[in-house]
């Protein structure tokens, strides 16, 4: 695949995230091919086929390697921000018939508790102010735009739909407003947003609310070669 620069970041709240970068990311050039990806230990380390997270990560890294320039911001926000322990609890509820949204809600969490402020801080630290974003999630586009990162193009991430993952992938589209993965491109952010059938209640935090300065420390980068 190629050699990436691995940067590690510690945020003011103690959370740690990384990014994998390739090529010259000078903000004065063309918008950077980018993926903001949330950690999925079950899919990426344990090879679970319950979701498409591992395929999305591999596809993003492959696209960046092919282009010779880009970045994956890897956020440690397991289970859409509820953590590994609660993600396993949510899986148990899904085994009992709840979909991925209702399982989180039944545990007392928002449908999507992720915060994209760290991603914004990391992109800005890299000198990136405009991206071609690989995503199916309109909330992610809105969060970056709100944080001052221009999303000039949305590039779909395509993965396999298996019998075991079909209900999960369908719920992401119907309940969370994710865009169909087989759509090719959408160049104007904000005009393609699917209706959000799960409206957050007043007690639920916005998934992309700003939390002020977040980047506390950036470690020197390390080169890592991916096969």
N, C-alpha and C positions, 0 to 999 in steps of 0.2 A: 504493500500500500504506500509506504513512504515514511519519512522521518518528520515528526512533529516536535514543536517546542512545548514542553509541559510546564505551565505556570501554576503555582499554588497560592491561594489567597486565604487570609484569615480576616473575617469581618468583625466589626465592633461588638457584635453579640456573641462572639466566640465560634460561630459556625465557619466551617472551612469548605472551600470549593476549589475547583481546578478549571483550567481551560487547555485545550490542545490547539496550537496555532501552527500555520504553515505559510511561508512566503512573506512578502512585504505587505504589512497591514497599514501602511501610511494612509492616514485619513484623507490626504489630498488626492489620492487616486480614485479609481472607481469604487463604488460600494462593495463591501466585503461579503463574500458568501459565508453565511453564519447559521449555526444551529444552537439554540438554547435548550439544553437537554436535562431532564430531571433524573436523578439516580434511580435505578431499578435493580436492586440486588437480585431479586428473584428471577428476573428475566435475563439480566446481563451476566451474572456470575453463576446462577444455578440452572440456567437454560430452560426456565419455565416457558411454556408456549401459551400461557394464559393471557399474555399481552403481546404487543408488537414492539416493545421498547428496544430490545436488542437489535432488531432489524432496522429500526429507525436510526439508531446510533451508528451501526455499520454503514448504512446508506449515506449518512451525512459525512462520515469520515472518508468514505470512498469518493464522494463527489468533490470534497475539498482536495483530496490527493490528486484526482484527475485534473482539477483546475489549477493546482499548484499554489493555491492561495485561499486562505479562509480560516475560520475558527469555530471550534465547538466549545461553548461554555457549559461546563458540567456542574450542575447544582445538586448538592446533597439534600434533596427534598423528597425522600422516599414516600411513596403512596400518596402523591399529590399533596405532600406537605404534612402528613399525619405521622410519619415515622414508621420504621420497620415493624415494631411491635403491634401498633394499631393497624397497620396494613394487613398483617396476618389475621388479626381479629376481623377485619373487614372481609377478608377472603372467606372466613367461616360463615359470615352472614350471607355472602353471595352463594355459598354452597347450599344455604337454606332457602334461596329464591330471591334475595334482594339483588338489585343491580348495583353497579359500582358507585353510583351517586347515592342511592338510598342507604347503602351500607355505611358510607361515611357519615351521613346525616344521623343514622340510628346510633352511631357511636358518639354523637355530640359535636362533630366537626363540620366545617363547611364542605360543600361538594368539592371545592378545589381550594386548598389552604396555602397554595404556593405563593411566594413573594418573589417577584422578578427584579426588585431593586438591586440585589447583589449582581445580577447579570448586567444591568445597566452600568453599575459602578465598574465592573470588570471590563466591559467594552470600552468605556471612556478611558480607563487606565491604559488600555492598549492603543488609544488614539483613534478609535473607531467611532464615527458619528453617523454612518449610513450603512445599511446592510441589505443584502438579498437573503431573506430569512427562509430557511427550510423548516416549515411547520404546517400543521393542519389546524392549529389552535388560534382562533381570532383573539382570545384574551391575551395571548402572548404578544401578538402584534400590538394590541392596544397598550399593553404595559410598557413595551419598549418605546413606543411613540410618546407616551405620557412622560417617560423619563428623559426624553430628548434625543433618542436614537431614531433616525429616519428609516422606516422600512419601505424601501423603494420597490420591492418586489417580493411576492410570496411564492415560494416554490414548494409544491406538494411533496410530502414524504409518503412513499408507497410501501406497504407491507402485505404479507400474506394474511388472508382471513381463513383461519382454521375453525373447525367445528367447536373446539374448546374455547376459542377466543371471540367467536362471532357476536355473542351477546354483549360482551364488554365493549367491542369496537362500535357496535350499534348504539349502545348507551352513550358513548362519548359524542356521537353525532347528534342524537336526538335530545339528550338531556343537557349536554354541555356546549352544544353549538359548534362542535368541531366540523371542519370542512371536509367534504368527500376527498379521500386520499388520491383518487385517480384523476382529479382535476389537475391540469398541467401547471398553469401559472395564473396569478392574479396580480396585476401590476399596480393597482390603486388600493392601498390599505384603507380599511374603514367602509368600503362600499360592497364588500363581499360577505359581511358578517351574517352568519346564519342566525335565525331567531333562537334566543336562549330560553328553552322551555322550563329549565329549573331557574327561577328567579331567586337570587339570594335574599334571605329575610333580613330584617333590620338588625338582627343580632349577629349576622354573619359578617366577618371582615371582608373587605374587598380583596380579591386575590392578588392584585397588583398595586396595593396602596404604597405610597412612598413612606419610608421610615427614616428619612434623614440620611446623613452620611453613614455609610456602612463599611467602606473599605478601610481596614486598619493596617494590614501588612500584606505585601506581595513578595513572595520568595523568589530568589533568582531562578531563572528557568533551567530546565533539564531537558536534554534531547532524548526522545524515545522513538524507536522505530517500530511501526506496526506492520504486521504481515498482511 
